[in-house]
Every structure is written in structure tokens, then in C-alpha cells.
Amino acid sequence: MLNTTFLSNLNEKIEGVRAKMYEAYEDGRSYEELLKISQELDDLLNRLEQITK
């Protein structure tokens, strides 16, 4: 059984990075910076998918 605290923390990280990416986009940051944040978000989402299968 998954630790609910771990899942909660992972979801918080995902939402934090999602907000960071949106803010970077709104601020007109470079493509490279947006790509880096997007890849960080992808990694977290992939991790979530792996543990909830």
C-alpha cells in the first residue's frame, strides 16, 4: 500500500512545478528555461504514474 503522505508530497511538488512553469511562461522566460521546467514536471508526473499503476 502506498504511503498517503508520500503521495500527498508528490502531488504538492507537481502542483508547485506546474505553477512555476505557468509563471515562467507568463513572465516571458526563455524557451530553454520553460523546457527545463517542463521536463521536471514530466519526471514528476511519470513518477506518479509509475507508483499508482
C-alpha positions in Angstrom: 0.0 0.0 0.0 1.3 3.5 -0.9 2.1 5.9 1.8 -0.5 8.7 1.6 2.0 11.2 2.9 4.4 10.3 0.1 1.6 10.7 -2.5 0.5 14.0 -1.0 4.0 15.3 -1.0 4.5 14.2 -4.7 1.2 15.9 -5.6 2.3 19.1 -3.9 5.6 19.0 -5.8 3.7 18.5 -9.1 1.4 21.5 -8.4 4.4 23.6 -7.4 6.3 22.9 -10.6 3.1 23.4 -12.6 2.7 26.8 -11.1 6.4 27.6 -11.6 6.0 26.7 -15.3 2.9 28.8 -15.7 4.6 31.8 -14.0 7.7 31.4 -16.2 5.5 31.4 -19.3 3.6 34.5 -18.1 6.9 36.2 -17.4 8.1 35.6 -20.9 11.1 33.4 -19.9 13.2 31.7 -22.5 12.3 28.6 -24.3 15.2 26.8 -22.7 14.0 27.7 -19.2 10.4 26.6 -19.9 11.7 23.4 -21.4 13.8 22.6 -18.3 10.7 23.2 -16.0 8.5 21.2 -18.3 11.0 18.3 -18.2 11.0 18.5 -14.4 7.2 18.3 -14.4 7.2 15.4 -16.8 9.6 13.5 -14.5 7.3 14.0 -11.5 4.2 13.0 -13.5 5.9 9.9 -14.8 6.9 9.0 -11.2 3.3 9.4 -10.1 2.1 7.3 -12.9 4.6 4.5 -12.1 3.7 4.3 -8.4 -0.1 4.4 -9.0 -0.3 1.7 -11.6 
